[in-house]
Amino acid sequence: MSFNLRSLLSCPIVRATTISDPIYDGVLIVSNCVNTASQYQPLKTIGQTLIDYASLNKSVHSTASLIPVSKSEVPSGRLIFSGTGPLERDYDDVRRFSQAATRAMKLALSAGLRSPLLVTVPNAAHPHAEFVSALGALMPSYTPLNVRLEENKQKLERIGLLSECTSIDKLLLAMEEAFTVSRDVGETDPQRMAPPRVADYIEEAFSGSSIKVEVTSDQDEIAKEYPLMAAVNRAASGIKEHHARLIRLEYNPEGKIDETYFFVGKGVTIDTGGCDLKVNGVMHGMCRDKFGAAVVAGIFKILDLLKPKGIKAIGYMCMVRNSIGSKAYTCDEVITARSGRRIHIYNTDAEGRITMLDPLTRAKDEALHEANPHLYTLATLTGHAALTYGYYAAFMDNGPARHARTTHKIQSAGDAYGQPVEISRLHFEDYDFHNAEGEQADVRQGNTRPSVQTLRGHMTPAAFLIKASRLDEHDQSSANPLKFTHIDMGSCCGEHPTTSTPNPLVALTAGLILPRL
């Protein structure tokens, strides 16, 4: 069955030159100040209208307002001003523009607009405000995949973009397509996006592109090469529609390669918790437990569309279903990983780290033969990360990665482009936590408690991945150090079933890819 992915854009994005173009049925203005907006050259014809309205509505600078305007000023007669609120406080950042643009678009949609024109007034303190604002405006325009398939409609006919920034178009178009791919995979329900269907979607989404797609579907091969991934999928293995898939993506441009990135994403299409069953409604929203893999897919869509030089990228989407049943893997099992290390299972609800482990081990082995490699794991792994950082992704480096300070560069780029990330440090306690407690195993998977009841509950899984994959043999003191960063996405993509924000896709793009353009 085809997904009919004729376009991955929520709607066409059109460059505009004036607010008086009659093809638009409304004008959306985003700014921190009405006076500043009234002096912005493209808006001077309606400057007095904005000032007059602000004198009547003192809340205009922090809300979205539908403002009466004559058709001689705006052909549609519909004008929305959305204020960012203050920008100068210590805790304000460029995301105020995104929030204001989202409010404006929601009001536009509720008012029946189908072809709005977005104008974001530039701000010297935030040079990427127009891009961040445009992403915020596009967020409410996303239509879920199942609705698109069943109704074949879009919320908007087009969105106009009036901007002085000449470089915004290509990046915005690429990011919007990447967001759609990430959302389609990450948000869609566990039947429509069961592992085989994810593989079908990815093959269709990258058909004819610069991205090479390989899908491992043979269940015997998965059991042999990726035994821990197969263990998580064991209870689902009796149902063909739920069979595991390992999806490998590769971007390899012409010319000299200076850096190689490996991305391994958790793709648990639904997480029941397995034998350590989630109860009391905790299973709700676990269709998003595949968002690590979804963001990996988004990264490769960015690579395909922007085509940066000098970097090679390899991605693994580890697609499984953690079901419960007579064949389910259980606590107390000892499973030998691809790395040769024996893993003692303590909690079947800690399935994400072991789903990624064997593909990470493969990526580690490949990295030894690539130019300047850096490995990343991406996962909605722990509630502890969500409680610690809220809607921010947590980055954890091993020694070589910390020495390179790549994560700090990603953090700075994320701040500038409106997707901040947090950095957590690994310490010896995190590694000691995963020491096996008996002779039958080399590494213990975790403990019997939820991460939210475990000290350093989102840091220790990073240490587990390092130990269990033998990345600890490639630390800063070794002959072949390998950079590794674990990203615990926690709840950074948002809460089900609201529209997600693929995170940290923007930060990774800004930090790793944009410097290459």
LONUMI-780745 format. One record per residue (C-alpha): y, z, x; residue number from 1. Coordinates in steps of 0.001 Angstrom, whole numbers. Example, Ala and Ser with C-alpha at 12.3 -4.5 7.8 and 13.67 -1.06 7.14 Angstrom:
% residues 2
<y=-4500; z=7800; x=12300; pos=1> $
<y=-1060; z=7140; x=13670; pos=2> $
This chain:
% residues 517
<y=0; z=0; x=0; pos=1> $
<y=3390; z=-1050; x=1429; pos=2> $
<y=6400; z=1255; x=1496; pos=3> $
<y=8694; z=-1774; x=992; pos=4> $
<y=11076; z=-651; x=3727; pos=5> $
<y=13488; z=-3558; x=3352; pos=6> $
<y=16337; z=-1344; x=4510; pos=7> $
<y=16385; z=2161; x=5928; pos=8> $
<y=20089; z=2584; x=5151; pos=9> $
<y=20976; z=4706; x=2129; pos=10> $
<y=23571; z=2028; x=1429; pos=11> $
<y=25422; z=-705; x=3354; pos=12> $
<y=28153; z=707; x=5612; pos=13> $
<y=31168; z=-1622; x=5691; pos=14> $
<y=34142; z=-1555; x=8044; pos=15> $
<y=37397; z=-1376; x=6031; pos=16> $
<y=40977; z=-2103; x=7091; pos=17> $
<y=43072; z=-840; x=4189; pos=18> $
<y=42838; z=1605; x=1279; pos=19> $
<y=44123; z=-1102; x=-1064; pos=20> $
<y=40946; z=-3215; x=-917; pos=21> $
<y=39801; z=-3643; x=-4560; pos=22> $
<y=36071; z=-3707; x=-3690; pos=23> $
<y=36202; z=83; x=-3430; pos=24> $
<y=36182; z=2189; x=-6596; pos=25> $
<y=37633; z=5264; x=-4947; pos=26> $
<y=39140; z=6579; x=-1717; pos=27> $
<y=37784; z=9732; x=-52; pos=28> $
<y=40097; z=11441; x=2435; pos=29> $
<y=38898; z=14157; x=4805; pos=30> $
<y=41483; z=16131; x=6764; pos=31> $
<y=42431; z=19666; x=7679; pos=32> $
<y=45990; z=19229; x=6424; pos=33> $
<y=47735; z=17236; x=3701; pos=34> $
<y=50868; z=16872; x=5830; pos=35> $
<y=48827; z=15444; x=8712; pos=36> $
<y=47053; z=13057; x=6338; pos=37> $
<y=50335; z=11898; x=4823; pos=38> $
<y=51560; z=10869; x=8294; pos=39> $
<y=48381; z=8985; x=9198; pos=40> $
<y=49320; z=5318; x=9257; pos=41> $
<y=46561; z=3992; x=6907; pos=42> $
<y=47533; z=6661; x=4327; pos=43> $
<y=51337; z=6523; x=4445; pos=44> $
<y=51536; z=4588; x=1193; pos=45> $
<y=50059; z=7587; x=-650; pos=46> $
<y=51565; z=10273; x=1573; pos=47> $
<y=54028; z=11548; x=-1024; pos=48> $
<y=51317; z=11632; x=-3698; pos=49> $
<y=49240; z=13917; x=-1450; pos=50> $
<y=52194; z=16194; x=-735; pos=51> $
<y=53151; z=16430; x=-4415; pos=52> $
<y=49588; z=17340; x=-5395; pos=53> $
<y=49351; z=19969; x=-2640; pos=54> $
<y=52469; z=21654; x=-4044; pos=55> $
<y=50585; z=22115; x=-7338; pos=56> $
<y=47159; z=23043; x=-5945; pos=57> $
<y=47248; z=25502; x=-3065; pos=58> $
<y=43442; z=25318; x=-2609; pos=59> $
<y=43551; z=21628; x=-1713; pos=60> $
<y=43017; z=22341; x=1994; pos=61> $
<y=39610; z=23974; x=1497; pos=62> $
<y=38106; z=22175; x=-1497; pos=63> $
<y=37419; z=18654; x=-2736; pos=64> $
<y=39959; z=17552; x=-5339; pos=65> $
<y=40181; z=14485; x=-7563; pos=66> $
<y=43861; z=13536; x=-7426; pos=67> $
<y=45707; z=11394; x=-9999; pos=68> $
<y=47066; z=8272; x=-8330; pos=69> $
<y=48576; z=5037; x=-9614; pos=70> $
<y=46637; z=1801; x=-9317; pos=71> $
<y=49524; z=339; x=-7399; pos=72> $
<y=48708; z=2825; x=-4631; pos=73> $
<y=44887; z=2752; x=-4897; pos=74> $
<y=43402; z=-144; x=-6949; pos=75> $
<y=40687; z=2025; x=-8499; pos=76> $
<y=43122; z=4770; x=-9476; pos=77> $
<y=40722; z=7356; x=-8016; pos=78> $
<y=41526; z=9437; x=-4958; pos=79> $
<y=39597; z=12417; x=-3581; pos=80> $
<y=41047; z=14699; x=-927; pos=81> $
<y=38661; z=17131; x=755; pos=82> $
<y=40109; z=19719; x=3098; pos=83> $
<y=38195; z=21092; x=6049; pos=84> $
<y=39888; z=24477; x=5863; pos=85> $
<y=41145; z=26100; x=9077; pos=86> $
<y=39961; z=24646; x=12391; pos=87> $
<y=41668; z=26930; x=14876; pos=88> $
<y=39603; z=30114; x=14497; pos=89> $
<y=37076; z=31061; x=17171; pos=90> $
<y=34161; z=30325; x=14873; pos=91> $
<y=35350; z=26990; x=13472; pos=92> $
<y=33852; z=23778; x=14836; pos=93> $
<y=33625; z=20057; x=14081; pos=94> $
<y=31074; z=20652; x=11325; pos=95> $
<y=33983; z=21582; x=9041; pos=96> $
<y=34531; z=17820; x=8774; pos=97> $
<y=30903; z=17250; x=7803; pos=98> $
<y=31068; z=19954; x=5142; pos=99> $
<y=34296; z=18537; x=3722; pos=100> $
<y=32901; z=15002; x=3638; pos=101> $
<y=29737; z=16165; x=1880; pos=102> $
<y=31854; z=17905; x=-763; pos=103> $
<y=33913; z=14751; x=-1211; pos=104> $
<y=30852; z=12539; x=-1642; pos=105> $
<y=29208; z=14919; x=-4120; pos=106> $
<y=32382; z=14867; x=-6205; pos=107> $
<y=32530; z=11074; x=-5920; pos=108> $
<y=28939; z=10686; x=-7124; pos=109> $
<y=29508; z=13060; x=-10036; pos=110> $
<y=32590; z=11023; x=-10978; pos=111> $
<y=30486; z=7864; x=-11063; pos=112> $
<y=31759; z=6174; x=-7910; pos=113> $
<y=29469; z=3497; x=-6497; pos=114> $
<y=31613; z=1996; x=-3714; pos=115> $
<y=33739; z=4729; x=-2132; pos=116> $
<y=35934; z=4263; x=937; pos=117> $
<y=35891; z=7135; x=3452; pos=118> $
<y=38962; z=7873; x=5558; pos=119> $
<y=38732; z=10764; x=8025; pos=120> $
<y=42028; z=11647; x=9666; pos=121> $
<y=41438; z=11846; x=13456; pos=122> $
<y=41746; z=15240; x=15105; pos=123> $
<y=42637; z=15566; x=18790; pos=124> $
<y=40623; z=18774; x=19194; pos=125> $
<y=37487; z=17112; x=17798; pos=126> $
<y=37177; z=13541; x=19146; pos=127> $
<y=33953; z=12862; x=17215; pos=128> $
<y=35259; z=14151; x=13887; pos=129> $
<y=35115; z=10737; x=12218; pos=130> $
<y=31448; z=10259; x=13140; pos=131> $
<y=30513; z=13788; x=12053; pos=132> $
<y=32415; z=13334; x=8799; pos=133> $
<y=30647; z=10029; x=8069; pos=134> $
<y=27231; z=11644; x=8561; pos=135> $
<y=28257; z=14392; x=6140; pos=136> $
<y=29389; z=11854; x=3556; pos=137> $
<y=26120; z=9943; x=3813; pos=138> $
<y=23963; z=13032; x=3294; pos=139> $
<y=24223; z=13121; x=-563; pos=140> $
<y=23558; z=9361; x=-689; pos=141> $
<y=19954; z=9718; x=517; pos=142> $
<y=17411; z=8944; x=-2188; pos=143> $
<y=13925; z=10463; x=-1695; pos=144> $
<y=11186; z=8014; x=-760; pos=145> $
<y=9126; z=8511; x=-3918; pos=146> $
<y=12168; z=7810; x=-6100; pos=147> $
<y=12996; z=4675; x=-4125; pos=148> $
<y=9414; z=3444; x=-4492; pos=149> $
<y=9248; z=4125; x=-8232; pos=150> $
<y=12763; z=3169; x=-9321; pos=151> $
<y=13914; z=803; x=-6544; pos=152> $
<y=17537; z=1913; x=-6738; pos=153> $
<y=20246; z=3362; x=-4535; pos=154> $
<y=23009; z=5800; x=-5428; pos=155> $
<y=25739; z=3690; x=-3824; pos=156> $
<y=26357; z=-33; x=-3574; pos=157> $
<y=28245; z=468; x=-330; pos=158> $
<y=30372; z=2931; x=1561; pos=159> $
<y=33518; z=1756; x=3310; pos=160> $
<y=34592; z=3246; x=6606; pos=161> $
<y=38212; z=3077; x=7703; pos=162> $
<y=38383; z=4267; x=11281; pos=163> $
<y=40371; z=3643; x=14429; pos=164> $
<y=37233; z=4335; x=16479; pos=165> $
<y=35664; z=995; x=17419; pos=166> $
<y=32400; z=2516; x=18703; pos=167> $
<y=31458; z=4458; x=15578; pos=168> $
<y=29747; z=1650; x=13640; pos=169> $
<y=26667; z=1020; x=15799; pos=170> $
<y=25929; z=4708; x=16350; pos=171> $
<y=26436; z=5581; x=12689; pos=172> $
<y=24156; z=2789; x=11486; pos=173> $
<y=21452; z=3817; x=13963; pos=174> $
<y=21733; z=7490; x=13077; pos=175> $
<y=21572; z=6807; x=9350; pos=176> $
<y=18378; z=4752; x=9751; pos=177> $
<y=16909; z=7459; x=11976; pos=178> $
<y=17821; z=10109; x=9407; pos=179> $
<y=16065; z=8093; x=6695; pos=180> $
<y=12874; z=7771; x=8761; pos=181> $
<y=12927; z=11496; x=9570; pos=182> $
<y=13574; z=12492; x=5966; pos=183> $
<y=10985; z=10101; x=4551; pos=184> $
<y=8301; z=11576; x=6822; pos=185> $
<y=9518; z=15167; x=6830; pos=186> $
<y=10469; z=15715; x=3195; pos=187> $
<y=7960; z=13618; x=1266; pos=188> $
<y=5147; z=15478; x=-459; pos=189> $
<y=1790; z=16078; x=1268; pos=190> $
<y=-99; z=13429; x=-698; pos=191> $
<y=2348; z=10559; x=-286; pos=192> $
<y=2716; z=11568; x=3356; pos=193> $
<y=-830; z=12638; x=4195; pos=194> $
<y=-1680; z=11803; x=7838; pos=195> $
<y=-3024; z=8260; x=7177; pos=196> $
<y=26; z=7466; x=5038; pos=197> $
<y=2379; z=8685; x=7769; pos=198> $
<y=656; z=6284; x=10148; pos=199> $
<y=1061; z=3439; x=7628; pos=200> $
<y=4748; z=4284; x=7190; pos=201> $
<y=5432; z=4407; x=10937; pos=202> $
<y=3683; z=1082; x=11531; pos=203> $
<y=5803; z=-495; x=8809; pos=204> $
<y=9050; z=1174; x=9923; pos=205> $
<y=8642; z=-119; x=13495; pos=206> $
<y=7089; z=-3500; x=12706; pos=207> $
<y=8672; z=-6210; x=14854; pos=208> $
<y=10686; z=-3664; x=16837; pos=209> $
<y=10895; z=-2759; x=20516; pos=210> $
<y=8724; z=308; x=19876; pos=211> $
<y=5013; z=51; x=20607; pos=212> $
<y=2930; z=1956; x=18041; pos=213> $
<y=-672; z=3049; x=18619; pos=214> $
<y=-2627; z=5021; x=16013; pos=215> $
<y=-5772; z=7000; x=16783; pos=216> $
<y=-7685; z=7181; x=13514; pos=217> $
<y=-11310; z=7555; x=14619; pos=218> $
<y=-12209; z=11144; x=13762; pos=219> $
<y=-14928; z=11365; x=16412; pos=220> $
<y=-12442; z=10283; x=19068; pos=221> $
<y=-9928; z=12875; x=17884; pos=222> $
<y=-12612; z=15576; x=17990; pos=223> $
<y=-13561; z=14583; x=21541; pos=224> $
<y=-10102; z=14021; x=23024; pos=225> $
<y=-8025; z=16506; x=21004; pos=226> $
<y=-10421; z=19318; x=20027; pos=227> $
<y=-7804; z=21846; x=18924; pos=228> $
<y=-5950; z=19311; x=16809; pos=229> $
<y=-9304; z=18436; x=15234; pos=230> $
<y=-10014; z=22121; x=14581; pos=231> $
<y=-6837; z=22490; x=12522; pos=232> $
<y=-7800; z=19415; x=10496; pos=233> $
<y=-11465; z=20460; x=10120; pos=234> $
<y=-11222; z=21718; x=6542; pos=235> $
<y=-9506; z=18464; x=5522; pos=236> $
<y=-11935; z=16248; x=7416; pos=237> $
<y=-14226; z=15773; x=4408; pos=238> $
<y=-11491; z=13950; x=2512; pos=239> $
<y=-10739; z=10485; x=3872; pos=240> $
<y=-7176; z=10521; x=2535; pos=241> $
<y=-6473; z=13657; x=4622; pos=242> $
<y=-8032; z=12557; x=7918; pos=243> $
<y=-6026; z=13368; x=11042; pos=244> $
<y=-3951; z=10767; x=12852; pos=245> $
<y=-2428; z=10806; x=16322; pos=246> $
<y=479; z=8374; x=16458; pos=247> $
<y=1742; z=7308; x=19877; pos=248> $
<y=5180; z=5687; x=20195; pos=249> $
<y=6503; z=4059; x=23361; pos=250> $
<y=9916; z=2709; x=24323; pos=251> $
<y=9934; z=912; x=27673; pos=252> $
<y=13016; z=-1229; x=28384; pos=253> $
<y=13311; z=-3844; x=31099; pos=254> $
<y=14761; z=-2848; x=34429; pos=255> $
<y=14560; z=239; x=36606; pos=256> $
<y=13491; z=3488; x=34924; pos=257> $
<y=15361; z=6598; x=36091; pos=258> $
<y=14092; z=9114; x=33544; pos=259> $
<y=11048; z=9415; x=31315; pos=260> $
<y=10988; z=11543; x=28174; pos=261> $
<y=7870; z=12750; x=26391; pos=262> $
<y=8229; z=14077; x=22839; pos=263> $
<y=5293; z=15819; x=21133; pos=264> $
<y=5928; z=16663; x=17484; pos=265> $
<y=4079; z=18960; x=15117; pos=266> $
<y=2982; z=17007; x=12044; pos=267> $
<y=1234; z=19456; x=9703; pos=268> $
<y=1555; z=17698; x=6349; pos=269> $
<y=853; z=20888; x=4418; pos=270> $
<y=184; z=24318; x=5871; pos=271> $
<y=-1890; z=26577; x=3651; pos=272> $
<y=-2276; z=28988; x=6557; pos=273> $
<y=-5974; z=28132; x=6650; pos=274> $
<y=-8268; z=31139; x=6450; pos=275> $
<y=-5217; z=33320; x=7135; pos=276> $
<y=-3970; z=32043; x=3798; pos=277> $
<y=-273; z=32084; x=2951; pos=278> $
<y=218; z=34098; x=-246; pos=279> $
<y=2974; z=35256; x=-2598; pos=280> $
<y=4615; z=31816; x=-2751; pos=281> $
<y=5006; z=31508; x=1018; pos=282> $
<y=3237; z=28132; x=961; pos=283> $
<y=6142; z=26575; x=-969; pos=284> $
<y=8023; z=24135; x=1251; pos=285> $
<y=5216; z=23778; x=3789; pos=286> $
<y=5295; z=19999; x=3271; pos=287> $
<y=8150; z=20228; x=5786; pos=288> $
<y=5838; z=21602; x=8448; pos=289> $
<y=5662; z=18020; x=9714; pos=290> $
<y=9349; z=17839; x=10597; pos=291> $
<y=8737; z=18061; x=14347; pos=292> $
<y=6851; z=14777; x=14150; pos=293> $
<y=9484; z=13442; x=11743; pos=294> $
<y=12265; z=14041; x=14263; pos=295> $
<y=10166; z=12353; x=16967; pos=296> $
<y=10024; z=9289; x=14718; pos=297> $
<y=13788; z=9491; x=14262; pos=298> $
<y=14326; z=9588; x=18030; pos=299> $
<y=12372; z=6361; x=18441; pos=300> $
<y=14328; z=4657; x=15677; pos=301> $
<y=17497; z=5548; x=17623; pos=302> $
<y=15957; z=4166; x=20817; pos=303> $
<y=14949; z=962; x=19075; pos=304> $
<y=18404; z=334; x=17621; pos=305> $
<y=20597; z=1460; x=20537; pos=306> $
<y=18291; z=219; x=23331; pos=307> $
<y=19527; z=2420; x=26188; pos=308> $
<y=18767; z=1277; x=29711; pos=309> $
<y=17080; z=3273; x=32439; pos=310> $
<y=15011; z=5592; x=30253; pos=311> $
<y=11432; z=5316; x=29088; pos=312> $
<y=10152; z=7419; x=26197; pos=313> $
<y=6696; z=8264; x=24892; pos=314> $
<y=6178; z=10165; x=21667; pos=315> $
<y=3201; z=11791; x=19986; pos=316> $
<y=3181; z=12564; x=16271; pos=317> $
<y=297; z=15009; x=15694; pos=318> $
<y=-551; z=14518; x=12018; pos=319> $
<y=-3017; z=16963; x=10453; pos=320> $
<y=-3464; z=19002; x=7295; pos=321> $
<y=-4170; z=22715; x=7650; pos=322> $
<y=-6359; z=23172; x=4582; pos=323> $
<y=-8657; z=26023; x=3598; pos=324> $
<y=-12333; z=25469; x=2836; pos=325> $
<y=-15899; z=25930; x=3986; pos=326> $
<y=-15292; z=23917; x=7185; pos=327> $
<y=-11992; z=25575; x=8079; pos=328> $
<y=-11542; z=26901; x=11589; pos=329> $
<y=-11339; z=30674; x=11710; pos=330> $
<y=-10042; z=33553; x=13730; pos=331> $
<y=-12381; z=34700; x=16549; pos=332> $
<y=-13362; z=31122; x=17395; pos=333> $
<y=-13127; z=30130; x=21057; pos=334> $
<y=-12316; z=26440; x=21473; pos=335> $
<y=-12115; z=24616; x=24774; pos=336> $
<y=-8924; z=22590; x=24955; pos=337> $
<y=-8425; z=19170; x=26510; pos=338> $
<y=-7024; z=21009; x=29544; pos=339> $
<y=-10350; z=22784; x=30031; pos=340> $
<y=-8922; z=26175; x=29158; pos=341> $
<y=-10747; z=28192; x=26525; pos=342> $
<y=-8507; z=29244; x=23648; pos=343> $
<y=-9282; z=32347; x=21583; pos=344> $
<y=-8076; z=31863; x=17994; pos=345> $
<y=-6417; z=34949; x=16518; pos=346> $
<y=-4593; z=33546; x=13506; pos=347> $
<y=-5245; z=30233; x=11748; pos=348> $
<y=-1654; z=30227; x=10478; pos=349> $
<y=-503; z=29763; x=14086; pos=350> $
<y=-1772; z=26186; x=13833; pos=351> $
<y=1299; z=24349; x=15092; pos=352> $
<y=983; z=25303; x=18733; pos=353> $
<y=-2671; z=24290; x=18907; pos=354> $
<y=-2063; z=21053; x=16976; pos=355> $
<y=362; z=19978; x=19710; pos=356> $
<y=-1547; z=21413; x=22664; pos=357> $
<y=-4001; z=18609; x=23448; pos=358> $
<y=-1482; z=15760; x=23024; pos=359> $
<y=890; z=17784; x=25223; pos=360> $
<y=-1858; z=18017; x=27854; pos=361> $
<y=-2277; z=14246; x=27708; pos=362> $
<y=1490; z=13808; x=28029; pos=363> $
<y=1505; z=16191; x=31014; pos=364> $
<y=-1137; z=14102; x=32768; pos=365> $
<y=807; z=10908; x=32042; pos=366> $
<y=4060; z=12472; x=33222; pos=367> $
<y=2698; z=12896; x=36742; pos=368> $
<y=2804; z=9102; x=37094; pos=369> $
<y=6241; z=8488; x=35560; pos=370> $
<y=9790; z=8521; x=36939; pos=371> $
<y=11640; z=11841; x=36637; pos=372> $
<y=9714; z=13087; x=33565; pos=373> $
<y=10775; z=15736; x=31058; pos=374> $
<y=8379; z=16888; x=28336; pos=375> $
<y=9473; z=18255; x=24956; pos=376> $
<y=7556; z=19818; x=22078; pos=377> $
<y=9245; z=19894; x=18670; pos=378> $
<y=7959; z=22089; x=15871; pos=379> $
<y=8901; z=24033; x=12774; pos=380> $
<y=6872; z=26712; x=14458; pos=381> $
<y=7939; z=30253; x=13565; pos=382> $
<y=9719; z=32287; x=10937; pos=383> $
<y=10943; z=34364; x=13870; pos=384> $
<y=13138; z=31437; x=15019; pos=385> $
<y=14535; z=31119; x=11492; pos=386> $
<y=15383; z=34830; x=11323; pos=387> $
<y=16842; z=34819; x=14835; pos=388> $
<y=18977; z=31685; x=14666; pos=389> $
<y=19181; z=30653; x=11020; pos=390> $
<y=19748; z=26919; x=10723; pos=391> $
<y=19864; z=26282; x=14480; pos=392> $
<y=17060; z=24951; x=16664; pos=393> $
<y=15926; z=27147; x=19576; pos=394> $
<y=15393; z=25506; x=22994; pos=395> $
<y=13193; z=27161; x=25640; pos=396> $
<y=12877; z=25786; x=29185; pos=397> $
<y=10280; z=26306; x=31851; pos=398> $
<y=11469; z=26813; x=35430; pos=399> $
<y=11956; z=23152; x=36437; pos=400> $
<y=13789; z=22362; x=33184; pos=401> $
<y=16013; z=25418; x=33535; pos=402> $
<y=16785; z=24373; x=37123; pos=403> $
<y=17843; z=20891; x=35889; pos=404> $
<y=20046; z=22449; x=33147; pos=405> $
<y=19271; z=19536; x=30823; pos=406> $
<y=19169; z=21851; x=27814; pos=407> $
<y=22674; z=23106; x=28571; pos=408> $
<y=23864; z=19483; x=28577; pos=409> $
<y=22149; z=18920; x=25218; pos=410> $
<y=23787; z=22068; x=23867; pos=411> $
<y=27259; z=20872; x=24918; pos=412> $
<y=26644; z=17439; x=23424; pos=413> $
<y=25339; z=18998; x=20209; pos=414> $
<y=28520; z=21069; x=19909; pos=415> $
<y=30680; z=17950; x=20267; pos=416> $
<y=28680; z=15909; x=17747; pos=417> $
<y=28299; z=18604; x=15123; pos=418> $
<y=24736; z=19800; x=15664; pos=419> $
<y=24788; z=23005; x=17747; pos=420> $
<y=21560; z=24343; x=19229; pos=421> $
<y=20633; z=27715; x=20700; pos=422> $
<y=18938; z=28508; x=24011; pos=423> $
<y=16313; z=31239; x=24428; pos=424> $
<y=14961; z=32301; x=27822; pos=425> $
<y=11303; z=32802; x=28676; pos=426> $
<y=10294; z=35936; x=30601; pos=427> $
<y=7070; z=37225; x=32099; pos=428> $
<y=6318; z=39264; x=28973; pos=429> $
<y=5977; z=36014; x=27005; pos=430> $
<y=3296; z=34742; x=29393; pos=431> $
<y=1505; z=38097; x=29624; pos=432> $
<y=1329; z=38211; x=25822; pos=433> $
<y=-1096; z=35270; x=25847; pos=434> $
<y=-3482; z=36603; x=28477; pos=435> $
<y=-7022; z=36623; x=27109; pos=436> $
<y=-8367; z=40064; x=26203; pos=437> $
<y=-11996; z=39273; x=26995; pos=438> $
<y=-14094; z=37198; x=29357; pos=439> $
<y=-14987; z=34617; x=26729; pos=440> $
<y=-11529; z=32964; x=26823; pos=441> $
<y=-8745; z=32057; x=29224; pos=442> $
<y=-5806; z=32213; x=26815; pos=443> $
<y=-5308; z=33901; x=23501; pos=444> $
<y=-3566; z=31836; x=20833; pos=445> $
<y=-1407; z=34677; x=19506; pos=446> $
<y=-1956; z=37885; x=17608; pos=447> $
<y=-2930; z=38838; x=14064; pos=448> $
<y=621; z=39411; x=12838; pos=449> $
<y=3201; z=36957; x=11512; pos=450> $
<y=5810; z=35885; x=14054; pos=451> $
<y=8465; z=37843; x=12162; pos=452> $
<y=6537; z=41033; x=12945; pos=453> $
<y=6013; z=40134; x=16606; pos=454> $
<y=8380; z=40986; x=19426; pos=455> $
<y=9825; z=37769; x=20901; pos=456> $
<y=7920; z=35937; x=18183; pos=457> $
<y=9454; z=32503; x=18784; pos=458> $
<y=9412; z=32666; x=22605; pos=459> $
<y=5748; z=33451; x=23228; pos=460> $
<y=4431; z=30169; x=21718; pos=461> $
<y=6365; z=28269; x=24384; pos=462> $
<y=4603; z=30313; x=27049; pos=463> $
<y=1286; z=29636; x=25295; pos=464> $
<y=1835; z=25882; x=25436; pos=465> $
<y=2671; z=26117; x=29131; pos=466> $
<y=-393; z=28219; x=29976; pos=467> $
<y=-2896; z=26436; x=27741; pos=468> $
<y=-1892; z=22912; x=28833; pos=469> $
<y=-1873; z=23888; x=32540; pos=470> $
<y=1824; z=23180; x=32797; pos=471> $
<y=1943; z=26527; x=34604; pos=472> $
<y=390; z=24654; x=37534; pos=473> $
<y=3554; z=22546; x=37674; pos=474> $
<y=6233; z=25222; x=37873; pos=475> $
<y=9247; z=25235; x=40156; pos=476> $
<y=7228; z=26443; x=43150; pos=477> $
<y=4480; z=23814; x=42831; pos=478> $
<y=4075; z=20545; x=44724; pos=479> $
<y=4615; z=18588; x=41477; pos=480> $
<y=7039; z=20492; x=39222; pos=481> $
<y=7326; z=19169; x=35671; pos=482> $
<y=10257; z=19851; x=33371; pos=483> $
<y=9211; z=21147; x=29954; pos=484> $
<y=11272; z=22267; x=26982; pos=485> $
<y=9850; z=23716; x=23789; pos=486> $
<y=12013; z=23363; x=20679; pos=487> $
<y=11314; z=25709; x=17780; pos=488> $
<y=13042; z=24100; x=14838; pos=489> $
<y=12560; z=27110; x=12553; pos=490> $
<y=14579; z=26323; x=9418; pos=491> $
<y=17142; z=24102; x=11126; pos=492> $
<y=16407; z=21123; x=8866; pos=493> $
<y=17286; z=23107; x=5726; pos=494> $
<y=15380; z=24592; x=2842; pos=495> $
<y=12974; z=22653; x=627; pos=496> $
<y=13647; z=20891; x=-1711; pos=497> $
<y=17326; z=20262; x=-824; pos=498> $
<y=18100; z=17164; x=1270; pos=499> $
<y=17310; z=17905; x=4887; pos=500> $
<y=19410; z=17412; x=8003; pos=501> $
<y=17130; z=16045; x=10740; pos=502> $
<y=17785; z=18587; x=13453; pos=503> $
<y=18055; z=18541; x=16484; pos=504> $
<y=18033; z=14726; x=16292; pos=505> $
<y=21802; z=14368; x=16733; pos=506> $
<y=21914; z=16839; x=19629; pos=507> $
<y=19028; z=15125; x=21442; pos=508> $
<y=20586; z=11712; x=20881; pos=509> $
<y=23994; z=12863; x=22120; pos=510> $
<y=22552; z=14667; x=25128; pos=511> $
<y=19825; z=12270; x=26275; pos=512> $
<y=20563; z=8798; x=24906; pos=513> $
<y=24318; z=8288; x=24484; pos=514> $
<y=25094; z=8839; x=28191; pos=515> $
<y=22891; z=5793; x=28848; pos=516> $
<y=24888; z=3412; x=26640; pos=517> $
